[in-house]
Amino acid sequence: MNSSIIKRISALAVIIVGLLLGVLTPAGGNSTSWKFFGVALIIFGVIWLFNQRRPPRRIKGEAEPYEAPVMKWYQSAILWVPVLIVVLFLLSLLY
């Protein structure tokens, strides 16, 4: 696995832990210190995430990246999800 991916996932995990500490603080007299610790973890995770190296920009002479072919109208989920809902509704009326 690429180490940059692991670093990004770790930074996101630190942000999530900070959010959980900020929201799910234990009840009691010292809940404010847990919230500040959660905010500190969020700030640390965001700074860590933004300071990671980004991929280099593409030079104009390079080949274009691969683009997937355009979907046909009958391959669209916008068409098939409502059709599936109607079919399931009709089947539920039968039983």
C-alpha positions in Angstrom: 0.0 0.0 0.0 1.2 3.5 -0.8 2.5 5.3 2.3 0.8 8.6 1.2 -2.5 6.8 1.3 -1.8 5.5 4.8 -0.8 9.0 6.0 -4.1 10.5 4.6 -6.2 7.8 6.2 -4.3 8.3 9.5 -5.0 12.1 9.3 -8.7 11.4 8.7 -8.7 8.9 11.6 -7.2 11.6 13.9 -9.9 14.0 12.8 -12.7 11.5 13.4 -11.3 10.7 16.9 -11.2 14.4 17.6 -14.8 14.7 16.5 -15.8 11.8 18.7 -14.0 13.2 21.7 -15.6 16.5 21.2 -19.1 15.1 20.9 -19.1 12.0 23.1 -17.4 13.5 26.2 -17.9 11.7 29.5 -20.4 13.3 31.9 -18.9 15.0 34.9 -16.9 18.0 35.9 -14.0 17.7 33.5 -15.9 17.4 30.2 -14.6 20.7 29.0 -11.0 19.4 29.0 -12.1 16.4 26.8 -13.8 18.8 24.4 -10.7 21.0 24.1 -8.6 17.8 23.6 -11.0 16.8 20.8 -10.7 20.2 19.2 -6.9 20.0 19.4 -7.0 16.6 17.7 -9.2 18.0 15.0 -6.9 21.0 14.4 -3.8 18.7 14.4 -5.5 16.3 11.9 -6.6 19.0 9.5 -3.1 20.6 9.5 -1.5 17.2 9.0 -3.9 16.5 6.1 -3.2 19.8 4.4 0.5 19.6 4.8 0.8 16.3 3.0 2.5 16.3 -0.4 0.1 16.6 -3.4 0.6 14.8 -6.7 2.6 16.8 -9.3 0.6 18.7 -11.8 0.4 17.4 -15.3 2.6 19.0 -18.0 0.8 20.2 -21.1 2.7 17.9 -23.4 1.7 14.7 -21.6 -1.1 12.5 -22.7 -4.6 13.0 -21.4 -5.7 10.7 -18.5 -8.1 7.9 -19.3 -11.7 8.9 -19.4 -14.5 6.4 -19.1 -16.9 6.1 -22.0 -20.2 8.0 -21.7 -23.1 5.9 -20.3 -26.1 5.2 -22.5 -29.5 6.3 -21.2 -30.5 2.7 -20.3 -27.4 2.3 -18.1 -28.4 5.2 -15.9 -29.4 4.6 -12.2 -31.8 7.5 -12.6 -33.9 5.3 -14.8 -33.5 1.9 -13.0 -33.9 3.0 -9.3 -37.5 4.2 -9.8 -38.3 1.2 -12.0 -37.0 -1.1 -9.2 -39.0 0.8 -6.6 -42.2 0.4 -8.6 -41.6 -3.3 -9.2 -40.9 -3.9 -5.5 -44.1 -2.0 -4.6 -46.1 -4.1 -7.0 -44.6 -7.3 -5.6 -45.4 -6.2 -2.1 -49.0 -5.7 -3.1 -49.2 -9.3 -4.3 -48.3 -10.8 -0.9 
